[in-house]
Amino acid sequence: MDDKPSVPEREQITLINRFPASVQLDVEPWGEQIQLPTDEPYEVIASGPAPTCLRVEFEPTRFVVYGWPGSTLVVLKEGQTIVECSVPVPAIPKGIRYV
């Protein structure tokens, strides 16, 4: 039996709001919210157990980023932490499917 701790997987994306006005970024399931001004890049870095599944939804007035079970997440602007979600996403209850 292998007693080595598993190395977390990592996903990173850059979000840039190309809409003419600022949009809200919702970070789920942590419930964090920040405003994204136009044309400013933000890095979203998530890490956690495989398989990874960082999901992003885009709407005209908001972007939503979803972590996956066991993941943590940070949002950076110019290398500075804007949001840190250090509590891992809880496991999905039995009988519910994660898509």
Stockholm file with secondary structure:
# STOCKHOLM 1.0

chainA/1-99         MDDKPSVPEREQITLINRFPASVQLDVEPWGEQIQLPTDEPYEVIASGPAPTCLRVEFEPTRFVVYGWPGSTLVVLKEGQTIVECSVPVPAIPKGIRYV
#=GR chainA/1-99 SS CCCSCCCCEEEEEEEEBCSSSCEEEEEETTTEEEEECBTCEEEEEEEESSSCCCEEEECSSEEEEECCTTCEEEEEETTEEEEEECSCCCCCCTTCCCC
#=GC SS_cons        CCCSCCCCEEEEEEEEBCSSSCEEEEEETTTEEEEECBTCEEEEEEEESSSCCCEEEECSSEEEEECCTTCEEEEEETTEEEEEECSCCCCCCTTCCCC
//
